[in-house]
Amino acid sequence: MTFQTLVDGGMKVTAHRQTSPCHHSQVLDLVKLRDRFVPDAPAMECDLKPKLRCARCGGKAVGVIYTPDITPTAAAVGRSP
């Protein structure tokens, strides 16, 4: 996976602090990351984790969760079951 494939696939990537007492989480801006690192930069968890730091406490124990975009499309909203 690259930043561009995540953007094109409508993925959401959330970084979260793994230890207490912080437990802060934040959705990453994939377009900004793509523009900063280049579209073909690898964006797997092992690539991202070393670059991440908690915005709240500054800790480095940060995990990453990948979530597909499940927002219904306009075509799907008008369909009957």
N, C-alpha and C positions, 0 to 999 in steps of 0.2 A: 504494500500500500504506500502511496505517496500522498502528499498534501493535495495534489490535484485530483487524484482518484477519490479522496474523501469528500472534497468539495463537490465534484461531479456526481457522486453517489448520494448526496444529501445527508451525509453522516453527521452526527453530533458527537464531539469528543469532550468528555468532562474529566478534569483533573481533580483529584480529591486527596486531602491530607489524611494519611493513614493512621496517625497516632493521636491520642488525646493529649491535652484537652481541646485542641484546635478543631479538628474534623471539618475544616473549611472545604468547600467544593466550588468549582467555577467552570463554566462552559468555555472552551477555548475558541478563539476567533480563527477559524481555519483559513479564511481568506488572508488575514494579516500574516499568519504564519507562512502561508504559501508565498506571499509576496516578499517576505523577509528572507526565507531560505531558498527559494526557487521551487517551481511547481513539481519537479521530479524528485525533490528531497524525500528520503524515506520517512514515513510517519508511523511506524510500528511502535508499540509500547517501549521496546528496548531502545529505540532511537529517541523517543520523546523524554522519557524519565530523567536522563542525565541533564537535560536542558531545563527542567522544571524546578521551580521553587515556590512554596506557598506564598501567595500575595498577602496573607494575613500575618503569619508568624515567621516566615522566612525559612521554614523547615524543608529539608530535601526528601523526606519520606513521602513521596507523592505517587499515587496510583492513577491509572488512566482507564476510563470506561468508554467504549465505542458503542453508540446507539444509532440504529438506522432511523431515518426520518419516516415516521408513520402517519404524518399528516395526510388526511384524505385528499386526493386530487379532485379537481373540479368535475372531471368525468365520473369519478366514483361516487361523489356526493349525490348526483342525480339518479343513480341506478337504484332499482328496487331489488330486494333480496330474492 
